[in-house]
Amino acid sequence: MVNDLGVIIVAGGSSRRFGGGNKLLLELDGIPVFCHSIRTFLPYAAQMAVVAPAGELETFRLLAEQFLPGNGARFVPGGAFRSASVQAGLRALEMNTGIVAVHDAARPLADGKLLLSLIERAREVGGAIPGKPVTDTLKRSDDSGLLCGTVDRDHLWRVETPQVFSAERLCAAYQLNPATDFTDDAGALSAAGFSCAIVSAPAPNPKITFAGDFAEVARLLAERHGSES
C-alpha cells in the first residue's frame, strides 16, 4: 500500500457511443469491466472512491462486493460531466495532502507498475500522466475538408490514465475552474498554472469507447494471460 495514495475510479459515463447498455457492467474475463480497475489499484490505495451514474450506483456497489468482497471502496454518484465526477470523487476521499490517482474505468488493462512510475514522477513535479508518442502522420484541413497542412508530430502524445497528482494541487485546480469540463485532469492542472510531466507507457492500455474496442481489449487480456502462463 502507498500510505498517502487516494484512487478515484471514474465510471460515470453514459456509454452513448458504445450502444447496448453500460459497457462498464459487461463481463470481461469473468468480472465486470469496472472491477478490473478496482482490483488492480486496490492493493496500492489507502483510500478509493468509485464514481458511478446515480441511477446505477447500487448496481455498481453490489457487483463490486460480489466479485471483490470487502473491497472497501466508497461509491459516490457522478456529476453532469466528467470533471464534476472527478470532483465528487475528491470530496469522497477528503484528501488535502498526499497523492491522488484518477483512472477511467473504461481502461481495464492499466497495471500497478504504471501507477508506481507515475507516483514517483508526480512526487517530483506535482503531476504525471501516461501516454504514447504520436506516430501517425497528422494532417490539418479547412472547413470544406481540403487539406491545408501537415502537423508536426514531435512532442505530441496520446494521453491515457491513470493520471497522478499532488492532492493539494488537483483540489486547487478544480477550485479555480469547478464548472469547466476538462477532457482530462492534466488539463485542469495546466489551466491552474501547475506543472505536469508525461511518462511514456509502452504497454497496451486502450479505452473501451465503441463496441469493437471491447473485443480488442478482450484479445489483449487473453494475450497477457498467455504470456504469464
C-alpha positions in Angstrom: 0.0 0.0 0.0 1.1 3.6 -0.7 0.0 5.2 2.6 -0.8 8.7 1.2 -2.5 7.5 -2.1 -6.1 8.0 -2.9 -7.5 6.5 -6.1 -10.6 7.7 -8.0 -12.1 5.3 -10.4 -14.3 7.3 -12.9 -17.2 5.1 -14.0 -19.9 7.7 -14.5 -20.0 7.9 -18.3 -23.2 7.3 -20.4 -21.7 4.7 -22.8 -23.7 6.5 -25.5 -21.1 5.8 -28.2 -20.8 2.1 -27.2 -24.5 1.3 -27.6 -26.3 -1.6 -25.9 -26.2 -0.6 -22.2 -23.5 0.3 -19.8 -20.2 -1.0 -21.2 -18.6 -1.0 -17.7 -21.1 -3.6 -16.4 -20.2 -6.1 -19.2 -18.3 -9.2 -18.1 -14.7 -9.2 -19.2 -12.5 -12.2 -18.2 -15.1 -13.3 -15.6 -15.7 -9.9 -13.8 -17.4 -6.6 -14.8 -15.2 -4.2 -16.7 -15.1 -1.6 -13.9 -14.0 -4.2 -11.4 -10.7 -4.7 -13.2 -9.5 -1.2 -12.3 -10.6 -1.7 -8.6 -8.8 -5.0 -8.4 -5.6 -3.6 -10.0 -5.3 -0.5 -7.9 -6.8 -1.6 -4.6 -3.6 -3.0 -3.2 -1.9 0.3 -3.6 -4.6 2.6 -2.3 -5.0 4.0 1.2 -8.5 5.2 0.0 -10.5 4.5 -3.1 -13.6 6.2 -4.5 -15.7 4.8 -7.4 -17.8 7.4 -9.2 -20.7 5.8 -11.0 -24.0 7.0 -12.5 -26.5 8.0 -9.8 -29.2 5.7 -11.3 -26.8 2.7 -11.3 -24.8 3.4 -8.1 -26.3 0.5 -6.1 -25.7 -1.9 -9.1 -22.0 -0.9 -9.2 -21.7 -1.3 -5.4 -23.4 -4.7 -5.3 -21.4 -6.1 -8.2 -18.1 -4.9 -6.7 -19.0 -6.6 -3.4 -20.0 -9.8 -5.3 -16.8 -10.0 -7.3 -14.4 -8.2 -4.9 -15.7 -8.9 -1.4 -14.6 -6.4 1.2 -13.1 -4.1 -1.3 -13.7 -1.1 1.0 -14.2 1.4 -1.9 -16.6 4.3 -1.4 -19.2 4.5 -4.1 -20.5 8.0 -5.0 -22.8 9.4 -7.7 -21.2 11.1 -10.6 -21.8 14.7 -11.9 -23.2 16.1 -15.1 -19.8 15.9 -16.8 -16.5 14.1 -16.2 -14.8 16.9 -14.3 -17.8 17.1 -12.0 -17.5 13.4 -11.4 -13.8 13.7 -10.5 -14.6 16.5 -8.1 -17.2 14.2 -6.5 -14.5 11.6 -6.0 -12.2 14.1 -4.5 -14.8 15.1 -1.9 -15.4 11.5 -1.1 -11.7 10.9 -0.4 -11.5 14.1 1.7 -7.8 14.4 0.8 -6.0 17.7 1.1 -2.5 16.2 1.1 -0.8 13.2 -0.4 -1.2 11.8 -3.9 -4.4 11.2 -5.9 -4.6 8.9 -9.0 -7.6 9.4 -11.3 -8.4 6.5 -13.6 -11.1 5.9 -16.3 -12.8 2.5 -15.6 -13.0 2.1 -19.4 -9.3 1.3 -19.4 -9.2 -2.1 -17.7 -5.6 -3.0 -18.8 -3.7 -0.4 -16.8 -1.4 -2.0 -14.2 0.3 -1.4 -10.9 3.8 -0.9 -12.4 2.5 2.0 -14.4 0.8 3.5 -11.4 4.0 3.4 -9.3 6.1 5.0 -12.0 3.6 7.8 -12.3 3.5 8.3 -8.5 7.3 8.6 -8.4 7.2 11.3 -11.1 4.3 13.1 -9.6 6.1 13.5 -6.3 8.9 15.3 -8.2 6.9 17.8 -10.2 3.3 17.7 -8.8 1.7 15.7 -11.6 2.3 12.9 -14.1 0.3 11.3 -16.8 0.9 8.3 -19.1 0.9 8.5 -22.8 2.3 7.2 -26.1 4.1 9.3 -28.7 2.1 10.0 -31.8 3.5 8.1 -34.7 0.8 8.6 -37.4 1.1 11.5 -39.9 -1.2 14.3 -38.8 -3.0 16.5 -41.4 -4.9 19.7 -40.9 -8.0 20.5 -43.1 -10.1 23.6 -43.7 -13.8 23.9 -43.2 -14.5 22.3 -46.6 -12.4 19.3 -45.9 -9.5 20.2 -48.1 -6.0 19.6 -46.7 -4.1 22.7 -45.8 -1.1 21.4 -43.9 0.8 18.7 -42.0 1.0 18.9 -38.2 4.5 18.4 -36.7 4.1 15.4 -34.5 7.2 15.9 -32.5 6.4 16.2 -28.8 2.8 15.1 -29.4 1.3 12.3 -27.2 -1.8 10.2 -27.0 -2.8 10.5 -23.3 -4.1 7.8 -21.1 -5.0 7.2 -17.4 -4.3 6.8 -14.5 -3.2 10.4 -14.1 -1.5 11.1 -10.8 -1.2 14.4 -9.0 -0.5 16.2 -5.7 -3.8 16.1 -4.0 -3.4 19.7 -2.9 -2.7 20.9 -6.5 -5.6 18.9 -8.0 -8.0 20.2 -5.5 -6.8 23.8 -6.0 -7.0 23.4 -9.8 -10.7 22.3 -9.7 -11.5 25.1 -7.1 -10.3 27.6 -9.7 -12.4 26.1 -12.5 -15.2 24.0 -11.0 -17.6 24.3 -13.9 -15.1 23.6 -16.8 -15.4 20.2 -18.4 -11.8 19.3 -19.0 -11.2 16.2 -21.2 -8.6 15.0 -18.6 -7.4 16.1 -15.2 -4.0 17.3 -16.5 -6.0 20.0 -18.4 -7.3 21.3 -15.1 -3.8 21.3 -13.6 -2.4 23.2 -16.7 -5.3 25.7 -16.6 -4.3 26.5 -13.0 -0.7 27.1 -13.9 0.7 23.9 -12.4 3.4 21.7 -13.9 2.7 18.2 -15.1 5.0 15.6 -16.7 4.2 12.9 -19.2 5.6 9.4 -18.8 5.9 7.0 -21.7 3.7 4.0 -21.2 4.5 1.4 -23.9 2.2 -1.4 -22.6 -1.3 -1.5 -24.3 -3.8 0.5 -22.3 -6.8 1.1 -24.7 -10.0 2.7 -23.7 -13.3 1.0 -24.4 -15.4 3.5 -26.3 -17.0 1.7 -29.2 -18.3 -1.9 -29.3 -15.3 -3.1 -31.3 -13.0 -1.8 -28.6 -14.4 -4.4 -26.2 -13.3 -7.3 -28.4 -9.8 -5.8 -28.8 -9.4 -5.4 -25.1 -10.6 -9.0 -24.5 -8.0 -10.2 -27.1 -5.2 -8.2 -25.4 -6.2 -9.6 -22.0 -6.1 -13.1 -23.3 -2.6 -12.5 -24.7 -1.5 -11.2 -21.4 -2.7 -14.3 -19.6 -1.0 -16.4 -22.2 2.4 -14.7 -21.7 2.0 -15.1 -17.9 1.3 -18.9 -18.1 
